[in-house]
Amino acid sequence: MSLIIPYKFKGGTSAKAQEVNANFEQVRTFCNNLETAVASDELSIAELQNGKANINGDMQQLFKVATPNNTSTDNDKAVNVRYVNDNVISVLKYGIFGLKMYISGENSIAMAPGACYDSTYQYPIVSPISTNTTFSVGITASTTYDIYIVMRLSTNSPYLELCVENSTPSLVYDDIVYRKLGKVSTDADTHLINLVEG
């Protein structure tokens, strides 16, 4: 909202009363509109303050979501904290983000950075950098392996491990967590083939 004055006057010239009055009328209209806008903003602020959620509220409290004109307080247009915790957070726990893999050599698998929760959905496993793991010992020809991301909680250093299909990583330490990322097979020469994520 801006004030536009319709007539401009130069020093030393006479002004017509009609033009001066038109300028004053424009200023009065602008001030009235400004006053109405301020009153409307004050009402909106009061509605937001009355409808705001208590950050110390319980899990049942509804957080109201304002419509573009700030008129809606209907429950069907609100977000419930328990719903967020039960549905949105669980997506994060069950999902695998990044950690894309591909065969990078005869016996190597490269993995992009990413994160997931372990198989119990209690501990996050984060791989902040790309890795390339070579599996040259202990793999057998013409075999299918499950690919796991494995991490010791005490070191927070994830790595890839191959386990014969339908088996899990060996728990050498009591603080090992893991999550299955996919499958890979070997050919007759023990070269990795057919990597499938998921």
C-alpha positions as CSV (number, residue, x, y, z in Angstrom):
1,M,0.0,0.0,0.0
2,S,1.5,3.3,-1.0
3,L,0.4,6.9,-0.9
4,I,-0.1,8.5,-4.4
5,I,-0.6,12.3,-4.5
6,P,-2.4,13.2,-7.7
7,Y,-1.4,16.9,-7.9
8,K,2.1,18.4,-7.6
9,F,2.6,22.2,-7.1
10,K,5.5,24.4,-7.9
11,G,6.7,27.3,-5.8
12,G,5.5,30.7,-6.9
13,T,2.4,29.4,-8.7
14,S,-1.2,29.4,-7.5
15,A,-2.9,26.2,-6.5
16,K,-6.5,25.4,-7.3
17,A,-8.6,24.6,-4.2
18,Q,-10.1,21.5,-6.0
19,E,-6.6,20.1,-6.5
20,V,-5.4,20.8,-3.0
21,N,-8.6,19.2,-1.6
22,A,-8.1,16.2,-3.9
23,N,-4.5,15.7,-2.4
24,F,-5.9,16.0,1.1
25,E,-8.7,13.5,0.2
26,Q,-6.1,11.1,-1.1
27,V,-4.1,11.4,2.2
28,R,-7.3,10.8,4.3
29,T,-8.2,7.7,2.3
30,F,-4.7,6.3,2.6
31,C,-4.7,6.9,6.4
32,N,-8.2,5.2,6.7
33,N,-7.0,2.2,4.7
34,L,-3.8,2.0,6.8
35,E,-5.9,2.1,10.0
36,T,-8.1,-0.7,8.7
37,A,-5.1,-2.8,7.8
38,V,-3.5,-2.3,11.2
39,A,-6.7,-3.3,12.9
40,S,-7.0,-6.4,10.7
41,D,-3.3,-7.3,11.5
42,E,-3.9,-6.9,15.2
43,L,-6.9,-9.2,15.0
44,S,-4.9,-11.8,13.2
45,I,-2.1,-11.6,15.8
46,A,-4.6,-12.0,18.6
47,E,-6.1,-15.1,16.8
48,L,-2.7,-16.6,16.4
49,Q,-1.8,-15.9,20.1
50,N,-5.1,-17.4,21.3
51,G,-4.7,-20.5,19.1
52,K,-1.0,-21.2,19.5
53,A,0.0,-24.5,21.0
54,N,1.6,-24.8,24.4
55,I,5.1,-26.2,23.7
56,N,4.9,-28.0,27.1
57,G,1.5,-29.6,26.0
58,D,0.9,-33.3,26.0
59,M,1.0,-35.7,23.0
60,Q,-2.8,-35.1,22.3
61,Q,-2.6,-31.4,21.8
62,L,-3.5,-30.2,18.3
63,F,-1.3,-27.7,16.6
64,K,-3.5,-25.5,14.4
65,V,-2.5,-24.8,10.8
66,A,-3.5,-21.4,9.5
67,T,-5.1,-21.1,6.1
68,P,-3.9,-18.3,3.8
69,N,-6.4,-15.9,5.3
70,N,-5.9,-17.2,8.9
71,T,-9.5,-18.1,9.4
72,S,-9.4,-21.9,9.9
73,T,-9.2,-23.5,13.3
74,D,-11.0,-26.8,12.2
75,N,-9.5,-29.9,13.7
76,D,-9.3,-31.5,10.3
77,K,-6.8,-28.8,9.3
78,A,-4.5,-29.3,12.2
79,V,-1.4,-31.5,12.9
80,N,-1.3,-33.8,15.9
81,V,2.1,-34.4,17.5
82,R,1.3,-38.1,18.1
83,Y,0.4,-38.5,14.4
84,V,3.8,-36.9,13.4
85,N,5.7,-39.1,15.8
86,D,3.8,-42.3,14.8
87,N,3.8,-41.7,11.1
88,V,6.4,-39.3,9.9
89,I,9.2,-40.4,12.2
90,S,8.6,-44.0,11.5
91,V,9.2,-43.3,7.8
92,L,12.6,-42.0,8.7
93,K,13.3,-45.1,10.8
94,Y,12.3,-47.6,8.2
95,G,13.7,-45.8,5.2
96,I,17.2,-46.0,3.7
97,F,18.4,-42.6,2.5
98,G,21.3,-42.5,0.1
99,L,23.7,-45.5,0.5
100,K,23.3,-46.3,-3.2
101,M,25.6,-49.2,-4.2
102,Y,27.1,-50.4,-7.4
103,I,29.7,-53.0,-8.4
104,S,32.9,-51.0,-8.9
105,G,35.3,-53.8,-9.7
106,E,35.5,-57.6,-10.0
107,N,35.3,-57.9,-6.2
108,S,34.4,-54.4,-5.1
109,I,31.2,-52.5,-4.2
110,A,31.1,-48.7,-4.0
111,M,28.5,-47.1,-1.7
112,A,27.4,-43.4,-1.7
113,P,27.0,-41.5,1.5
114,G,23.7,-41.8,3.4
115,A,21.9,-43.0,6.5
116,C,19.5,-45.6,7.8
117,Y,18.5,-47.1,11.1
118,D,19.8,-50.5,12.1
119,S,17.6,-53.7,11.8
120,T,16.0,-53.1,15.2
121,Y,15.2,-49.5,14.2
122,Q,16.9,-48.2,17.4
123,Y,20.3,-46.9,16.2
124,P,21.1,-44.6,13.3
125,I,23.8,-45.7,11.0
126,V,25.4,-42.8,9.1
127,S,28.0,-43.1,6.4
128,P,29.1,-39.5,5.7
129,I,31.4,-40.3,2.8
130,S,31.5,-42.6,-0.2
131,T,33.2,-45.9,0.3
132,N,34.6,-48.6,-1.9
133,T,34.9,-52.1,-0.3
134,T,36.9,-55.0,-1.8
135,F,35.8,-58.5,-0.9
136,S,38.8,-60.7,-1.9
137,V,38.8,-63.2,0.9
138,G,36.1,-65.6,1.9
139,I,33.7,-65.3,-1.1
140,T,32.7,-68.4,-3.0
141,A,31.9,-68.9,-6.7
142,S,28.3,-69.0,-7.9
143,T,26.8,-67.9,-4.5
144,T,24.3,-65.3,-3.5
145,Y,25.2,-62.9,-0.7
146,D,23.2,-60.4,1.4
147,I,24.9,-57.0,1.6
148,Y,24.8,-55.4,5.1
149,I,25.9,-52.1,6.4
150,V,27.6,-52.8,9.7
151,M,28.7,-50.5,12.5
152,R,30.2,-50.7,16.0
153,L,28.4,-48.2,18.2
154,S,31.6,-47.5,20.1
155,T,33.4,-46.3,16.9
156,N,30.6,-45.1,14.6
157,S,32.5,-46.3,11.6
158,P,30.2,-48.1,9.2
159,Y,31.4,-50.7,6.6
160,L,29.9,-53.2,4.2
161,E,29.9,-56.9,4.9
162,L,28.7,-59.8,2.7
163,C,26.9,-62.7,4.4
164,V,25.7,-65.9,2.7
165,E,22.1,-65.4,1.7
166,N,19.6,-65.5,4.7
167,S,22.3,-65.1,7.3
168,T,23.4,-62.1,9.3
169,P,26.7,-60.5,10.2
170,S,28.8,-62.2,12.9
171,L,28.6,-60.3,16.1
172,V,32.3,-60.2,17.0
173,Y,31.6,-57.3,19.5
174,D,28.5,-56.8,21.6
175,D,27.9,-53.3,20.2
176,I,27.5,-54.3,16.5
177,V,24.4,-53.0,14.7
178,Y,23.6,-53.7,11.1
179,R,21.0,-53.3,8.3
180,K,20.5,-55.3,5.1
181,L,20.9,-53.1,2.0
182,G,20.6,-55.6,-0.8
183,K,21.9,-58.7,-2.5
184,V,24.8,-59.6,-4.8
185,S,25.9,-62.8,-6.5
186,T,29.2,-64.2,-7.7
187,D,29.9,-65.9,-11.0
188,A,32.1,-69.0,-11.6
189,D,35.2,-66.9,-11.2
190,T,34.0,-65.4,-7.9
191,H,33.5,-62.0,-9.5
192,L,30.6,-59.9,-8.2
193,I,27.5,-59.7,-10.5
194,N,23.8,-58.8,-10.3
195,L,23.7,-56.4,-7.4
196,V,20.1,-55.6,-6.3
197,E,19.4,-53.0,-3.7
198,G,16.6,-53.3,-1.1
